[in-house]
Amino acid sequence: MEKVIFTRFTLEYFDNLVFTLFSQNYFSFKGNAQNYVDRIVDFVITEIDNFPHKITPDSLRSLGSYYIFYKPNKRTTWYIFFEKKQHQYLVTSILNNYSKEITNLSEG
């Protein structure tokens, strides 16, 4: 059975993401922003062992050795970076397709 651990940095990022999504009017209600972030976390926990992993390019290796992506809608893709050892995963970072660092990653 897989085990998924999130770094403190990643957990703080998720907390800040809820606030940002709500305060910048991406969602009208804070609960909706929280649900959006919860769906990202649920995806990671349930799919990280099944979803095809990609090796992170050298230029982004500091974010994690591997990544998967989650596409909740047509406009946004989330890239989840992690380290793995057997069936243990340490989620080290998350960025979306609007991040300047992601411009050289491809989903294909």
C-alpha positions as CSV (number, residue, x, y, z in Angstrom):
1,M,0.0,0.0,0.0
2,E,1.3,3.5,-0.9
3,K,2.0,6.1,1.7
4,V,1.8,9.8,0.7
5,I,3.4,12.5,2.9
6,F,3.3,16.2,2.1
7,T,6.1,18.5,3.1
8,R,5.3,21.4,5.4
9,F,6.0,23.8,2.5
10,T,3.4,22.0,0.3
11,L,0.8,22.0,3.1
12,E,1.3,25.7,3.6
13,Y,1.0,26.2,-0.1
14,F,-2.4,24.5,-0.1
15,D,-3.5,26.7,2.8
16,N,-2.4,29.8,1.0
17,L,-4.0,28.7,-2.2
18,V,-7.4,28.5,-0.6
19,F,-7.0,32.1,0.6
20,T,-5.6,33.3,-2.8
21,L,-8.4,31.7,-4.8
22,F,-11.0,33.2,-2.6
23,S,-9.5,36.7,-2.1
24,Q,-8.8,37.1,-5.8
25,N,-12.4,36.1,-6.7
26,Y,-11.7,32.9,-8.4
27,F,-14.4,31.5,-6.1
28,S,-17.2,33.4,-4.5
29,F,-17.2,31.4,-1.4
30,K,-14.2,30.3,0.7
31,G,-15.8,26.8,1.0
32,N,-15.7,26.4,-2.8
33,A,-12.0,27.3,-2.8
34,Q,-11.4,24.8,-0.1
35,N,-13.3,22.1,-2.0
36,Y,-11.1,22.9,-5.1
37,V,-7.9,22.4,-3.1
38,D,-9.3,19.3,-1.4
39,R,-9.9,17.8,-4.9
40,I,-6.2,18.4,-5.7
41,V,-5.1,16.7,-2.5
42,D,-7.5,13.8,-3.0
43,F,-6.2,13.3,-6.5
44,V,-2.6,13.1,-5.2
45,I,-3.5,10.7,-2.4
46,T,-5.5,8.4,-4.6
47,E,-3.7,8.5,-7.9
48,I,0.0,9.1,-7.2
49,D,0.7,5.4,-7.2
50,N,-1.4,4.8,-10.4
51,F,-0.9,7.9,-12.5
52,P,2.1,7.7,-14.9
53,H,5.1,9.5,-13.4
54,K,7.3,11.7,-15.4
55,I,11.0,12.4,-14.6
56,T,11.4,16.1,-13.8
57,P,13.8,18.0,-16.1
58,D,17.1,18.9,-14.6
59,S,16.2,22.6,-14.6
60,L,13.3,21.9,-12.2
61,R,14.8,19.0,-10.2
62,S,15.0,21.1,-7.1
63,L,11.2,20.8,-7.0
64,G,11.2,17.0,-6.9
65,S,12.6,14.1,-9.0
66,Y,9.2,13.1,-10.4
67,Y,5.9,14.7,-11.2
68,I,2.4,14.0,-12.2
69,F,-0.2,16.4,-13.4
70,Y,-3.8,17.1,-12.5
71,K,-6.1,18.9,-14.9
72,P,-9.3,20.0,-13.1
73,N,-10.6,22.1,-16.0
74,K,-9.6,23.2,-19.5
75,R,-7.6,26.2,-18.4
76,T,-5.5,24.9,-15.4
77,T,-3.1,22.1,-15.0
78,W,-1.4,21.4,-11.6
79,Y,2.0,19.8,-11.5
80,I,2.7,17.8,-8.4
81,F,6.4,17.2,-7.7
82,F,7.6,14.4,-5.4
83,E,10.2,11.9,-4.4
84,K,9.5,8.2,-4.3
85,K,10.9,5.1,-2.7
86,Q,9.0,1.9,-3.5
87,H,5.4,2.9,-2.6
88,Q,6.2,5.8,-0.4
89,Y,5.8,9.3,-1.8
90,L,7.0,12.7,-0.5
91,V,5.1,15.5,-2.2
92,T,7.7,18.3,-2.3
93,S,6.1,21.0,-4.4
94,I,3.1,22.0,-6.6
95,L,2.8,24.6,-9.4
96,N,0.3,25.3,-12.0
97,N,0.6,26.0,-15.8
98,Y,0.6,29.8,-15.0
99,S,3.9,29.5,-13.1
100,K,6.9,30.7,-15.1
101,E,8.9,27.6,-14.1
102,I,6.4,25.3,-15.9
103,T,6.8,26.8,-19.4
104,N,9.3,24.0,-20.3
105,L,7.2,21.1,-19.1
106,S,4.9,19.2,-21.5
107,E,2.0,17.0,-20.6
108,G,2.7,14.7,-23.5
